[in-house]
Amino acid sequence: MEKVKEEKKIKIILIKPEIYSRVVGYFRPVQNWNIGKKQEFKERKPVKIDKGI
């Protein structure tokens, strides 16, 4: 008697994640920004501010 191995195929769909940034107290999707604002966002560097200021 032969044993038959059943293979299942899964369809994987890759999508681009939506990135949000906080602007003046609320979050906005970056994809809606103009070219200049998107470039400025890429060049941003996080800064840690001490509480003692």
PDBQT receptor file of N, H, CA, C and O in Angstrom, charges set to zero:
ATOM      1  N   MET A   1       0.832  -1.164   0.000  1.00  0.00    +0.000 N 
ATOM      2  CA  MET A   1       0.000   0.000   0.000  1.00  0.00    +0.000 C 
ATOM      3  C   MET A   1       0.894   1.251   0.000  1.00  0.00    +0.000 C 
ATOM      4  O   MET A   1       1.820   1.347   0.806  1.00  0.00    +0.000 OA
ATOM      5  N   GLU A   2       0.625   2.197  -0.891  1.00  0.00    +0.000 N 
ATOM      6  H   GLU A   2      -0.127   2.119  -1.546  1.00  0.00    +0.000 HD
ATOM      7  CA  GLU A   2       1.414   3.426  -0.981  1.00  0.00    +0.000 C 
ATOM      8  C   GLU A   2       0.822   4.521  -0.109  1.00  0.00    +0.000 C 
ATOM      9  O   GLU A   2      -0.393   4.692  -0.015  1.00  0.00    +0.000 OA
ATOM     10  N   LYS A   3       1.728   5.255   0.522  1.00  0.00    +0.000 N 
ATOM     11  H   LYS A   3       2.715   5.116   0.445  1.00  0.00    +0.000 HD
ATOM     12  CA  LYS A   3       1.286   6.412   1.292  1.00  0.00    +0.000 C 
ATOM     13  C   LYS A   3       1.482   7.656   0.425  1.00  0.00    +0.000 C 
ATOM     14  O   LYS A   3       2.546   7.858  -0.160  1.00  0.00    +0.000 OA
ATOM     15  N   VAL A   4       0.463   8.464   0.356  1.00  0.00    +0.000 N 
ATOM     16  H   VAL A   4      -0.401   8.300   0.831  1.00  0.00    +0.000 HD
ATOM     17  CA  VAL A   4       0.517   9.674  -0.458  1.00  0.00    +0.000 C 
ATOM     18  C   VAL A   4       0.648  10.882   0.472  1.00  0.00    +0.000 C 
ATOM     19  O   VAL A   4      -0.177  11.104   1.358  1.00  0.00    +0.000 OA
ATOM     20  N   LYS A   5       1.701  11.643   0.241  1.00  0.00    +0.000 N 
ATOM     21  H   LYS A   5       2.370  11.463  -0.480  1.00  0.00    +0.000 HD
ATOM     22  CA  LYS A   5       1.903  12.847   1.044  1.00  0.00    +0.000 C 
ATOM     23  C   LYS A   5       1.172  14.001   0.357  1.00  0.00    +0.000 C 
ATOM     24  O   LYS A   5       1.408  14.304  -0.812  1.00  0.00    +0.000 OA
ATOM     25  N   GLU A   6       0.289  14.628   1.111  1.00  0.00    +0.000 N 
ATOM     26  H   GLU A   6       0.097  14.382   2.061  1.00  0.00    +0.000 HD
ATOM     27  CA  GLU A   6      -0.487  15.734   0.561  1.00  0.00    +0.000 C 
ATOM     28  C   GLU A   6       0.234  17.048   0.863  1.00  0.00    +0.000 C 
ATOM     29  O   GLU A   6       0.540  17.346   2.017  1.00  0.00    +0.000 OA
ATOM     30  N   GLU A   7       0.499  17.822  -0.176  1.00  0.00    +0.000 N 
ATOM     31  H   GLU A   7       0.250  17.579  -1.114  1.00  0.00    +0.000 HD
ATOM     32  CA  GLU A   7       1.157  19.110  -0.003  1.00  0.00    +0.000 C 
ATOM     33  C   GLU A   7       0.126  20.221  -0.109  1.00  0.00    +0.000 C 
ATOM     34  O   GLU A   7      -0.718  20.230  -1.006  1.00  0.00    +0.000 OA
ATOM     35  N   LYS A   8       0.214  21.152   0.821  1.00  0.00    +0.000 N 
ATOM     36  H   LYS A   8       0.899  21.145   1.549  1.00  0.00    +0.000 HD
ATOM     37  CA  LYS A   8      -0.688  22.296   0.792  1.00  0.00    +0.000 C 
ATOM     38  C   LYS A   8       0.107  23.521   0.357  1.00  0.00    +0.000 C 
ATOM     39  O   LYS A   8       1.228  23.740   0.816  1.00  0.00    +0.000 OA
ATOM     40  N   LYS A   9      -0.475  24.303  -0.518  1.00  0.00    +0.000 N 
ATOM     41  H   LYS A   9      -1.385  24.125  -0.891  1.00  0.00    +0.000 HD
ATOM     42  CA  LYS A   9       0.164  25.529  -0.978  1.00  0.00    +0.000 C 
ATOM     43  C   LYS A   9      -0.539  26.708  -0.334  1.00  0.00    +0.000 C 
ATOM     44  O   LYS A   9      -1.767  26.767  -0.266  1.00  0.00    +0.000 OA
ATOM     45  N   ILE A  10       0.264  27.638   0.135  1.00  0.00    +0.000 N 
ATOM     46  H   ILE A  10       1.262  27.590   0.080  1.00  0.00    +0.000 HD
ATOM     47  CA  ILE A  10      -0.262  28.832   0.779  1.00  0.00    +0.000 C 
ATOM     48  C   ILE A  10       0.123  30.035  -0.076  1.00  0.00    +0.000 C 
ATOM     49  O   ILE A  10       1.283  30.189  -0.457  1.00  0.00    +0.000 OA
ATOM     50  N   LYS A  11      -0.846  30.877  -0.371  1.00  0.00    +0.000 N 
ATOM     51  H   LYS A  11      -1.788  30.752  -0.061  1.00  0.00    +0.000 HD
ATOM     52  CA  LYS A  11      -0.587  32.081  -1.147  1.00  0.00    +0.000 C 
ATOM     53  C   LYS A  11      -0.185  33.201  -0.182  1.00  0.00    +0.000 C 
ATOM     54  O   LYS A  11      -0.914  33.511   0.760  1.00  0.00    +0.000 OA
ATOM     55  N   ILE A  12       0.974  33.797  -0.429  1.00  0.00    +0.000 N 
ATOM     56  H   ILE A  12       1.566  33.545  -1.194  1.00  0.00    +0.000 HD
ATOM     57  CA  ILE A  12       1.472  34.875   0.413  1.00  0.00    +0.000 C 
ATOM     58  C   ILE A  12       1.451  36.171  -0.396  1.00  0.00    +0.000 C 
ATOM     59  O   ILE A  12       1.973  36.235  -1.509  1.00  0.00    +0.000 OA
ATOM     60  N   ILE A  13       0.846  37.183   0.179  1.00  0.00    +0.000 N 
ATOM     61  H   ILE A  13       0.422  37.131   1.083  1.00  0.00    +0.000 HD
ATOM     62  CA  ILE A  13       0.770  38.477  -0.483  1.00  0.00    +0.000 C 
ATOM     63  C   ILE A  13       1.585  39.479   0.330  1.00  0.00    +0.000 C 
ATOM     64  O   ILE A  13       1.347  39.656   1.525  1.00  0.00    +0.000 OA
ATOM     65  N   LEU A  14       2.541  40.128  -0.317  1.00  0.00    +0.000 N 
ATOM     66  H   LEU A  14       2.734  39.984  -1.287  1.00  0.00    +0.000 HD
ATOM     67  CA  LEU A  14       3.371  41.129   0.350  1.00  0.00    +0.000 C 
ATOM     68  C   LEU A  14       2.843  42.517   0.014  1.00  0.00    +0.000 C 
ATOM     69  O   LEU A  14       2.614  42.843  -1.150  1.00  0.00    +0.000 OA
ATOM     70  N   ILE A  15       2.654  43.325   1.044  1.00  0.00    +0.000 N 
ATOM     71  H   ILE A  15       2.840  43.060   1.991  1.00  0.00    +0.000 HD
ATOM     72  CA  ILE A  15       2.219  44.699   0.839  1.00  0.00    +0.000 C 
ATOM     73  C   ILE A  15       3.162  45.635   1.578  1.00  0.00    +0.000 C 
ATOM     74  O   ILE A  15       3.786  45.249   2.566  1.00  0.00    +0.000 OA
ATOM     75  N   LYS A  16       3.260  46.858   1.097  1.00  0.00    +0.000 N 
ATOM     76  H   LYS A  16       2.752  47.172   0.294  1.00  0.00    +0.000 HD
ATOM     77  CA  LYS A  16       4.100  47.857   1.743  1.00  0.00    +0.000 C 
ATOM     78  C   LYS A  16       3.424  48.323   3.022  1.00  0.00    +0.000 C 
ATOM     79  O   LYS A  16       2.230  48.624   3.006  1.00  0.00    +0.000 OA
ATOM     80  N   PRO A  17       4.159  48.390   4.137  1.00  0.00    +0.000 N 
ATOM     81  CA  PRO A  17       3.536  48.866   5.382  1.00  0.00    +0.000 C 
ATOM     82  C   PRO A  17       3.268  50.369   5.311  1.00  0.00    +0.000 C 
ATOM     83  O   PRO A  17       3.997  51.109   4.650  1.00  0.00    +0.000 OA
ATOM     84  N   GLU A  18       2.234  50.801   5.986  1.00  0.00    +0.000 N 
ATOM     85  H   GLU A  18       1.642  50.200   6.523  1.00  0.00    +0.000 HD
ATOM     86  CA  GLU A  18       1.928  52.229   6.045  1.00  0.00    +0.000 C 
ATOM     87  C   GLU A  18       2.640  52.814   7.256  1.00  0.00    +0.000 C 
ATOM     88  O   GLU A  18       2.493  52.304   8.367  1.00  0.00    +0.000 OA
ATOM     89  N   ILE A  19       3.408  53.877   7.054  1.00  0.00    +0.000 N 
ATOM     90  H   ILE A  19       3.527  54.291   6.152  1.00  0.00    +0.000 HD
ATOM     91  CA  ILE A  19       4.197  54.490   8.114  1.00  0.00    +0.000 C 
ATOM     92  C   ILE A  19       3.522  55.784   8.547  1.00  0.00    +0.000 C 
ATOM     93  O   ILE A  19       3.104  56.589   7.714  1.00  0.00    +0.000 OA
ATOM     94  N   TYR A  20       3.423  55.975   9.856  1.00  0.00    +0.000 N 
ATOM     95  H   TYR A  20       3.763  55.322  10.532  1.00  0.00    +0.000 HD
ATOM     96  CA  TYR A  20       2.826  57.185  10.416  1.00  0.00    +0.000 C 
ATOM     97  C   TYR A  20       3.880  57.970  11.176  1.00  0.00    +0.000 C 
ATOM     98  O   TYR A  20       4.823  57.395  11.720  1.00  0.00    +0.000 OA
ATOM     99  N   SER A  21       3.718  59.275  11.211  1.00  0.00    +0.000 N 
ATOM    100  H   SER A  21       2.952  59.742  10.769  1.00  0.00    +0.000 HD
ATOM    101  CA  SER A  21       4.600  60.137  11.990  1.00  0.00    +0.000 C 
ATOM    102  C   SER A  21       3.737  61.098  12.792  1.00  0.00    +0.000 C 
ATOM    103  O   SER A  21       2.665  61.506  12.347  1.00  0.00    +0.000 OA
ATOM    104  N   ARG A  22       4.212  61.453  13.975  1.00  0.00    +0.000 N 
ATOM    105  H   ARG A  22       5.084  61.121  14.336  1.00  0.00    +0.000 HD
ATOM    106  CA  ARG A  22       3.460  62.363  14.835  1.00  0.00    +0.000 C 
ATOM    107  C   ARG A  22       3.773  63.796  14.423  1.00  0.00    +0.000 C 
ATOM    108  O   ARG A  22       4.929  64.219  14.432  1.00  0.00    +0.000 OA
ATOM    109  N   VAL A  23       2.742  64.529  14.065  1.00  0.00    +0.000 N 
ATOM    110  H   VAL A  23       1.803  64.186  14.058  1.00  0.00    +0.000 HD
ATOM    111  CA  VAL A  23       2.895  65.918  13.646  1.00  0.00    +0.000 C 
ATOM    112  C   VAL A  23       1.969  66.780  14.499  1.00  0.00    +0.000 C 
ATOM    113  O   VAL A  23       0.749  66.627  14.435  1.00  0.00    +0.000 OA
ATOM    114  N   VAL A  24       2.528  67.667  15.281  1.00  0.00    +0.000 N 
ATOM    115  H   VAL A  24       3.519  67.790  15.333  1.00  0.00    +0.000 HD
ATOM    116  CA  VAL A  24       1.779  68.608  16.116  1.00  0.00    +0.000 C 
ATOM    117  C   VAL A  24       0.650  67.921  16.885  1.00  0.00    +0.000 C 
ATOM    118  O   VAL A  24      -0.495  68.369  16.847  1.00  0.00    +0.000 OA
ATOM    119  N   GLY A  25       0.977  66.842  17.577  1.00  0.00    +0.000 N 
ATOM    120  H   GLY A  25       1.908  66.478  17.609  1.00  0.00    +0.000 HD
ATOM    121  CA  GLY A  25       0.011  66.214  18.477  1.00  0.00    +0.000 C 
ATOM    122  C   GLY A  25      -0.846  65.119  17.891  1.00  0.00    +0.000 C 
ATOM    123  O   GLY A  25      -1.593  64.483  18.635  1.00  0.00    +0.000 OA
ATOM    124  N   TYR A  26      -0.780  64.863  16.594  1.00  0.00    +0.000 N 
ATOM    125  H   TYR A  26      -0.174  65.379  15.990  1.00  0.00    +0.000 HD
ATOM    126  CA  TYR A  26      -1.568  63.774  16.025  1.00  0.00    +0.000 C 
ATOM    127  C   TYR A  26      -0.751  63.036  14.967  1.00  0.00    +0.000 C 
ATOM    128  O   TYR A  26       0.222  63.576  14.439  1.00  0.00    +0.000 OA
ATOM    129  N   PHE A  27      -1.141  61.822  14.665  1.00  0.00    +0.000 N 
ATOM    130  H   PHE A  27      -1.931  61.384  15.093  1.00  0.00    +0.000 HD
ATOM    131  CA  PHE A  27      -0.405  60.981  13.726  1.00  0.00    +0.000 C 
ATOM    132  C   PHE A  27      -0.984  61.112  12.322  1.00  0.00    +0.000 C 
ATOM    133  O   PHE A  27      -2.201  61.143  12.142  1.00  0.00    +0.000 OA
ATOM    134  N   ARG A  28      -0.095  61.190  11.324  1.00  0.00    +0.000 N 
ATOM    135  H   ARG A  28       0.894  61.165  11.470  1.00  0.00    +0.000 HD
ATOM    136  CA  ARG A  28      -0.497  61.299   9.927  1.00  0.00    +0.000 C 
ATOM    137  C   ARG A  28       0.280  60.272   9.110  1.00  0.00    +0.000 C 
ATOM    138  O   ARG A  28       1.448  60.018   9.406  1.00  0.00    +0.000 OA
ATOM    139  N   PRO A  29      -0.340  59.671   8.084  1.00  0.00    +0.000 N 
ATOM    140  CA  PRO A  29       0.398  58.739   7.227  1.00  0.00    +0.000 C 
ATOM    141  C   PRO A  29       1.435  59.484   6.381  1.00  0.00    +0.000 C 
ATOM    142  O   PRO A  29       1.130  60.495   5.749  1.00  0.00    +0.000 OA
ATOM    143  N   VAL A  30       2.648  58.969   6.384  1.00  0.00    +0.000 N 
ATOM    144  H   VAL A  30       2.896  58.147   6.897  1.00  0.00    +0.000 HD
ATOM    145  CA  VAL A  30       3.753  59.587   5.655  1.00  0.00    +0.000 C 
ATOM    146  C   VAL A  30       3.517  59.541   4.145  1.00  0.00    +0.000 C 
ATOM    147  O   VAL A  30       3.965  60.437   3.429  1.00  0.00    +0.000 OA
ATOM    148  N   GLN A  31       2.832  58.527   3.655  1.00  0.00    +0.000 N 
ATOM    149  H   GLN A  31       2.469  57.800   4.236  1.00  0.00    +0.000 HD
ATOM    150  CA  GLN A  31       2.639  58.376   2.206  1.00  0.00    +0.000 C 
ATOM    151  C   GLN A  31       1.884  59.554   1.587  1.00  0.00    +0.000 C 
ATOM    152  O   GLN A  31       1.979  59.770   0.379  1.00  0.00    +0.000 OA
ATOM    153  N   ASN A  32       1.144  60.314   2.380  1.00  0.00    +0.000 N 
ATOM    154  H   ASN A  32       1.067  60.139   3.362  1.00  0.00    +0.000 HD
ATOM    155  CA  ASN A  32       0.388  61.452   1.857  1.00  0.00    +0.000 C 
ATOM    156  C   ASN A  32       1.209  62.741   1.801  1.00  0.00    +0.000 C 
ATOM    157  O   ASN A  32       0.704  63.764   1.340  1.00  0.00    +0.000 OA
ATOM    158  N   TRP A  33       2.448  62.716   2.255  1.00  0.00    +0.000 N 
ATOM    159  H   TRP A  33       2.859  61.884   2.629  1.00  0.00    +0.000 HD
ATOM    160  CA  TRP A  33       3.276  63.911   2.285  1.00  0.00    +0.000 C 
ATOM    161  C   TRP A  33       3.862  64.217   0.907  1.00  0.00    +0.000 C 
ATOM    162  O   TRP A  33       3.953  63.337   0.051  1.00  0.00    +0.000 OA
ATOM    163  N   ASN A  34       4.259  65.479   0.704  1.00  0.00    +0.000 N 
ATOM    164  H   ASN A  34       4.185  66.194   1.400  1.00  0.00    +0.000 HD
ATOM    165  CA  ASN A  34       4.912  65.848  -0.553  1.00  0.00    +0.000 C 
ATOM    166  C   ASN A  34       6.361  65.337  -0.540  1.00  0.00    +0.000 C 
ATOM    167  O   ASN A  34       6.855  64.882   0.491  1.00  0.00    +0.000 OA
ATOM    168  N   ILE A  35       7.022  65.416  -1.674  1.00  0.00    +0.000 N 
ATOM    169  H   ILE A  35       6.621  65.786  -2.512  1.00  0.00    +0.000 HD
ATOM    170  CA  ILE A  35       8.372  64.850  -1.838  1.00  0.00    +0.000 C 
ATOM    171  C   ILE A  35       9.367  65.461  -0.848  1.00  0.00    +0.000 C 
ATOM    172  O   ILE A  35      10.166  64.741  -0.249  1.00  0.00    +0.000 OA
ATOM    173  N   GLY A  36       9.322  66.783  -0.672  1.00  0.00    +0.000 N 
ATOM    174  H   GLY A  36       8.673  67.368  -1.158  1.00  0.00    +0.000 HD
ATOM    175  CA  GLY A  36      10.251  67.454   0.241  1.00  0.00    +0.000 C 
ATOM    176  C   GLY A  36      10.076  67.013   1.681  1.00  0.00    +0.000 C 
ATOM    177  O   GLY A  36      11.059  66.786   2.386  1.00  0.00    +0.000 OA
ATOM    178  N   LYS A  37       8.842  66.889   2.123  1.00  0.00    +0.000 N 
ATOM    179  H   LYS A  37       8.042  67.074   1.551  1.00  0.00    +0.000 HD
ATOM    180  CA  LYS A  37       8.562  66.468   3.500  1.00  0.00    +0.000 C 
ATOM    181  C   LYS A  37       8.987  65.012   3.713  1.00  0.00    +0.000 C 
ATOM    182  O   LYS A  37       9.502  64.673   4.779  1.00  0.00    +0.000 OA
ATOM    183  N   LYS A  38       8.777  64.145   2.711  1.00  0.00    +0.000 N 
ATOM    184  H   LYS A  38       8.359  64.421   1.845  1.00  0.00    +0.000 HD
ATOM    185  CA  LYS A  38       9.207  62.744   2.818  1.00  0.00    +0.000 C 
ATOM    186  C   LYS A  38      10.727  62.659   2.956  1.00  0.00    +0.000 C 
ATOM    187  O   LYS A  38      11.233  61.860   3.744  1.00  0.00    +0.000 OA
ATOM    188  N   GLN A  39      11.464  63.483   2.188  1.00  0.00    +0.000 N 
ATOM    189  H   GLN A  39      11.053  64.131   1.548  1.00  0.00    +0.000 HD
ATOM    190  CA  GLN A  39      12.925  63.474   2.267  1.00  0.00    +0.000 C 
ATOM    191  C   GLN A  39      13.387  63.953   3.639  1.00  0.00    +0.000 C 
ATOM    192  O   GLN A  39      14.305  63.377   4.222  1.00  0.00    +0.000 OA
ATOM    193  N   GLU A  40      12.756  65.002   4.155  1.00  0.00    +0.000 N 
ATOM    194  H   GLU A  40      12.011  65.470   3.682  1.00  0.00    +0.000 HD
ATOM    195  CA  GLU A  40      13.101  65.518   5.481  1.00  0.00    +0.000 C 
ATOM    196  C   GLU A  40      12.852  64.452   6.546  1.00  0.00    +0.000 C 
ATOM    197  O   GLU A  40      13.629  64.328   7.493  1.00  0.00    +0.000 OA
ATOM    198  N   PHE A  41      11.779  63.687   6.398  1.00  0.00    +0.000 N 
ATOM    199  H   PHE A  41      11.148  63.787   5.629  1.00  0.00    +0.000 HD
ATOM    200  CA  PHE A  41      11.450  62.616   7.341  1.00  0.00    +0.000 C 
ATOM    201  C   PHE A  41      12.543  61.543   7.345  1.00  0.00    +0.000 C 
ATOM    202  O   PHE A  41      12.913  61.038   8.404  1.00  0.00    +0.000 OA
ATOM    203  N   LYS A  42      13.062  61.193   6.154  1.00  0.00    +0.000 N 
ATOM    204  H   LYS A  42      12.761  61.603   5.293  1.00  0.00    +0.000 HD
ATOM    205  CA  LYS A  42      14.126  60.185   6.049  1.00  0.00    +0.000 C 
ATOM    206  C   LYS A  42      15.412  60.652   6.727  1.00  0.00    +0.000 C 
ATOM    207  O   LYS A  42      16.173  59.836   7.247  1.00  0.00    +0.000 OA
ATOM    208  N   GLU A  43      15.654  61.957   6.722  1.00  0.00    +0.000 N 
ATOM    209  H   GLU A  43      15.036  62.620   6.300  1.00  0.00    +0.000 HD
ATOM    210  CA  GLU A  43      16.894  62.510   7.271  1.00  0.00    +0.000 C 
ATOM    211  C   GLU A  43      16.821  62.796   8.771  1.00  0.00    +0.000 C 
ATOM    212  O   GLU A  43      17.837  63.142   9.374  1.00  0.00    +0.000 OA
ATOM    213  N   ARG A  44      15.667  62.662   9.374  1.00  0.00    +0.000 N 
ATOM    214  H   ARG A  44      14.842  62.380   8.884  1.00  0.00    +0.000 HD
ATOM    215  CA  ARG A  44      15.516  62.931  10.815  1.00  0.00    +0.000 C 
ATOM    216  C   ARG A  44      16.344  61.964  11.653  1.00  0.00    +0.000 C 
ATOM    217  O   ARG A  44      16.524  60.800  11.295  1.00  0.00    +0.000 OA
ATOM    218  N   LYS A  45      16.840  62.470  12.768  1.00  0.00    +0.000 N 
ATOM    219  H   LYS A  45      16.694  63.416  13.059  1.00  0.00    +0.000 HD
ATOM    220  CA  LYS A  45      17.582  61.640  13.713  1.00  0.00    +0.000 C 
ATOM    221  C   LYS A  45      16.914  61.772  15.074  1.00  0.00    +0.000 C 
ATOM    222  O   LYS A  45      16.613  62.885  15.506  1.00  0.00    +0.000 OA
ATOM    223  N   PRO A  46      16.674  60.644  15.762  1.00  0.00    +0.000 N 
ATOM    224  CA  PRO A  46      16.044  60.731  17.083  1.00  0.00    +0.000 C 
ATOM    225  C   PRO A  46      16.971  61.413  18.092  1.00  0.00    +0.000 C 
ATOM    226  O   PRO A  46      18.187  61.220  18.058  1.00  0.00    +0.000 OA
ATOM    227  N   VAL A  47      16.391  62.201  18.978  1.00  0.00    +0.000 N 
ATOM    228  H   VAL A  47      15.404  62.358  19.005  1.00  0.00    +0.000 HD
ATOM    229  CA  VAL A  47      17.149  62.929  19.992  1.00  0.00    +0.000 C 
ATOM    230  C   VAL A  47      16.550  62.616  21.352  1.00  0.00    +0.000 C 
ATOM    231  O   VAL A  47      15.332  62.656  21.525  1.00  0.00    +0.000 OA
ATOM    232  N   LYS A  48      17.414  62.302  22.324  1.00  0.00    +0.000 N 
ATOM    233  H   LYS A  48      18.404  62.269  22.183  1.00  0.00    +0.000 HD
ATOM    234  CA  LYS A  48      16.950  62.058  23.683  1.00  0.00    +0.000 C 
ATOM    235  C   LYS A  48      17.174  63.328  24.493  1.00  0.00    +0.000 C 
ATOM    236  O   LYS A  48      18.291  63.841  24.560  1.00  0.00    +0.000 OA
ATOM    237  N   ILE A  49      16.119  63.827  25.100  1.00  0.00    +0.000 N 
ATOM    238  H   ILE A  49      15.212  63.410  25.046  1.00  0.00    +0.000 HD
ATOM    239  CA  ILE A  49      16.201  65.050  25.887  1.00  0.00    +0.000 C 
ATOM    240  C   ILE A  49      16.116  64.684  27.360  1.00  0.00    +0.000 C 
ATOM    241  O   ILE A  49      15.190  63.992  27.784  1.00  0.00    +0.000 OA
ATOM    242  N   ASP A  50      17.095  65.156  28.144  1.00  0.00    +0.000 N 
ATOM    243  H   ASP A  50      17.847  65.718  27.800  1.00  0.00    +0.000 HD
ATOM    244  CA  ASP A  50      17.091  64.901  29.586  1.00  0.00    +0.000 C 
ATOM    245  C   ASP A  50      15.965  65.677  30.253  1.00  0.00    +0.000 C 
ATOM    246  O   ASP A  50      15.612  66.774  29.822  1.00  0.00    +0.000 OA
ATOM    247  N   LYS A  51      15.407  65.097  31.309  1.00  0.00    +0.000 N 
ATOM    248  H   LYS A  51      15.694  64.206  31.660  1.00  0.00    +0.000 HD
ATOM    249  CA  LYS A  51      14.314  65.747  32.033  1.00  0.00    +0.000 C 
ATOM    250  C   LYS A  51      14.793  66.935  32.857  1.00  0.00    +0.000 C 
ATOM    251  O   LYS A  51      13.979  67.762  33.266  1.00  0.00    +0.000 OA
ATOM    252  N   GLY A  52      16.102  67.039  33.111  1.00  0.00    +0.000 N 
ATOM    253  H   GLY A  52      16.763  66.366  32.779  1.00  0.00    +0.000 HD
ATOM    254  CA  GLY A  52      16.644  68.079  33.972  1.00  0.00    +0.000 C 
ATOM    255  C   GLY A  52      16.780  69.444  33.325  1.00  0.00    +0.000 C 
ATOM    256  O   GLY A  52      17.318  70.362  33.945  1.00  0.00    +0.000 OA
ATOM    257  N   ILE A  53      16.319  69.600  32.124  1.00  0.00    +0.000 N 
ATOM    258  H   ILE A  53      15.883  68.854  31.621  1.00  0.00    +0.000 HD
ATOM    259  CA  ILE A  53      16.472  70.893  31.434  1.00  0.00    +0.000 C 
ATOM    260  C   ILE A  53      15.493  71.903  31.978  1.00  0.00    +0.000 C 
ATOM    261  O   ILE A  53      15.470  73.047  31.524  1.00  0.00    +0.000 OA
TER     262      ILE A  53
